[in-house]
């Protein structure tokens, strides 16, 4: 499910972010060209930026979940195997 939502290029969130950017840029240009206030367009830009950051964080969660092994892995004698170390989150989120 996270793959469909957060896949880097084809996921729902990245596509939504791209659609919002494609809306914001020409809208801002039209407003500026006609001397109108750009406050709403700037709010859309800020919201899109926040959404982009959250989308990236969800991608990181998805990637880490894909790397994690099931908690109940067992060896042939049915004793639980040691779990591999979990990946750590990046120290600072990527900005767009």
WOMORA-V956975 format. One record per residue. N is the residue number from 0. RES is the residue in one letter. OMEGA is omega in whole degrees, -180 to 180 (NA if undefined). BURIAL is b if it has 9 or more other C-alpha atoms within 8 Angstrom, else e. D_LAST is the distance of its C-alpha to the last C-alpha in Angstrom with 1 decimal. Layout:
n | res | omega | burial | d_last
N | RES | OMEGA | BURIAL | D_LAST
N | RES | OMEGA | BURIAL | D_LAST
This chain:
n | res | omega | burial | d_last
0 | X | 180 | e | 24.5
1 | X | 178 | b | 21.1
2 | X | -180 | e | 20.8
3 | X | -178 | b | 21.3
4 | X | -167 | b | 18.8
5 | X | 178 | b | 15.9
6 | X | -171 | b | 16.6
7 | X | -177 | e | 13.6
8 | X | -174 | e | 14.6
9 | X | -178 | b | 17.6
10 | X | -180 | b | 17.1
11 | X | -177 | b | 17.5
12 | X | 177 | b | 14.2
13 | X | 178 | b | 12.0
14 | X | 178 | b | 14.5
15 | X | 178 | e | 14.5
16 | X | 180 | b | 10.8
17 | X | 178 | e | 11.6
18 | X | 179 | e | 14.8
19 | X | 177 | b | 13.5
20 | X | 180 | b | 11.3
21 | X | 177 | e | 14.6
22 | X | -175 | e | 16.5
23 | X | -173 | b | 14.7
24 | X | -180 | e | 14.7
25 | X | 178 | e | 18.5
26 | X | 179 | b | 19.5
27 | X | 180 | b | 18.2
28 | X | 179 | e | 19.9
29 | X | 179 | e | 23.1
30 | X | 179 | b | 23.2
31 | X | -179 | b | 22.9
32 | X | -179 | e | 25.5
33 | X | 178 | e | 27.9
34 | X | -179 | e | 27.4
35 | X | 178 | e | 26.4
36 | X | -178 | e | 24.4
37 | X | -175 | b | 20.6
38 | X | -179 | e | 20.3
39 | X | 178 | e | 19.9
40 | X | 177 | b | 17.3
41 | X | 176 | b | 15.3
42 | X | 177 | e | 15.9
43 | X | 178 | b | 14.6
44 | X | -180 | b | 11.3
45 | X | 178 | e | 11.1
46 | X | 178 | e | 12.4
47 | X | 178 | b | 9.9
48 | X | 179 | b | 7.0
49 | X | 179 | e | 9.4
50 | X | 178 | b | 10.5
51 | X | 178 | b | 7.3
52 | X | 179 | b | 7.5
53 | X | 177 | e | 11.2
54 | X | 178 | b | 11.1
55 | X | 179 | b | 9.7
56 | X | 178 | b | 12.5
57 | X | 176 | b | 15.0
58 | X | 179 | b | 14.4
59 | X | 177 | b | 15.2
60 | X | 179 | e | 18.2
61 | X | -180 | b | 19.3
62 | X | 179 | e | 19.2
63 | X | 179 | b | 21.2
64 | X | 179 | e | 23.6
65 | X | -180 | e | 24.3
66 | X | -177 | e | 25.2
67 | X | 177 | e | 27.3
68 | X | 178 | e | 31.0
69 | X | -176 | e | 33.2
70 | X | -175 | e | 34.8
71 | X | 177 | e | 38.3
72 | X | 178 | b | 38.5
73 | X | 176 | b | 42.1
74 | X | -178 | e | 44.1
75 | X | 180 | e | 47.2
76 | X | 176 | e | 49.4
77 | X | 172 | e | 47.2
78 | X | -178 | e | 46.0
79 | X | 177 | e | 42.4
80 | X | 178 | e | 40.4
81 | X | 179 | e | 38.2
82 | X | 177 | e | 34.6
83 | X | 178 | e | 32.1
84 | X | -179 | e | 29.9
85 | X | 176 | e | 26.7
86 | X | 179 | e | 23.3
87 | X | 178 | e | 21.5
88 | X | 177 | e | 18.1
89 | X | -176 | e | 15.6
90 | X | 178 | e | 16.2
91 | X | -179 | e | 12.7
92 | X | 178 | e | 9.8
93 | X | 177 | e | 6.7
94 | X | 176 | e | 3.8
95 | X | NA | e | 0.0
